[in-house]
Amino acid sequence: MSDKKNLWPFLLGAAVGAGITWLFASKEGKETLSNLKKKADEMKDDVNEWLDKKDMAQNNNSEKQSN
């Protein structure tokens, strides 16, 4: 039974690794770096947006509590 439990993470890791390899193998290095930079910038924007919303919510809560 424990052998089956240990097999699933290995298979999942192998599938993820194969998928990533397949996605990036057919692109040139410059194109891949460009795509990664675009994705990193998008993620940065998303995180900043989330932090702004979090700060606004905290400010609203503190204003409500002080009233």
N, C-alpha and C positions, 0 to 999 in steps of 0.2 A: 504494500500500500504506500509506504513512504517513497518508494522508487517512482511511482506515478506522480506524487506531489513534487518531487524534485525535477521531473521531466518537463512540466509545463513552463516554468520560468526559462529553462534553456530553449525550448521551442519558440516561446514568445520573443526572446532575445535574438534568436537566429532569424526569425521572420522580420523583426524591426531592422536588424542589420542588413538583411538582403534588400529590404525596401529602400532604405537610405542609399545603399550602394547603387541600386537600379536608378534612383532619381538623379543622382549626381554623376554617374559614370559617363553619360553621353554628352556632358557639357565641358567646355573649355574652362581652364582655371580662372581666367578673368571673368567669365560669365558667372561662374559659381560664386566667386567672391562678391560680385555685384549683386547677385540675388540674395546672398547672406546679409550684405549690408542693408539692402532694402528691407528685409524681414526684421533685422535688428532695429532699424529706425522705426518701423511700424510698431514693434513691441515696446520700444521706448515711449512712443507717443501714447500707446494704450495704457501703459503703467502711469505716465504723468496724468492722463485724464482720470484714471481711477483714483490717484492720490488727491487730485483736485476735488473730486466728488466726495471723497472721504473727509477732507478738511472742511468742506462746506457743511457736511452733515454734522461734524463735531462742533462747528461754530454755531449751527442752528440749535443743537442740543444744549450747549452751554448758555446761549441766549435765553432759551426757554426756562432753564433751571434758575437763572439769575432773576427772572421776572417773577 
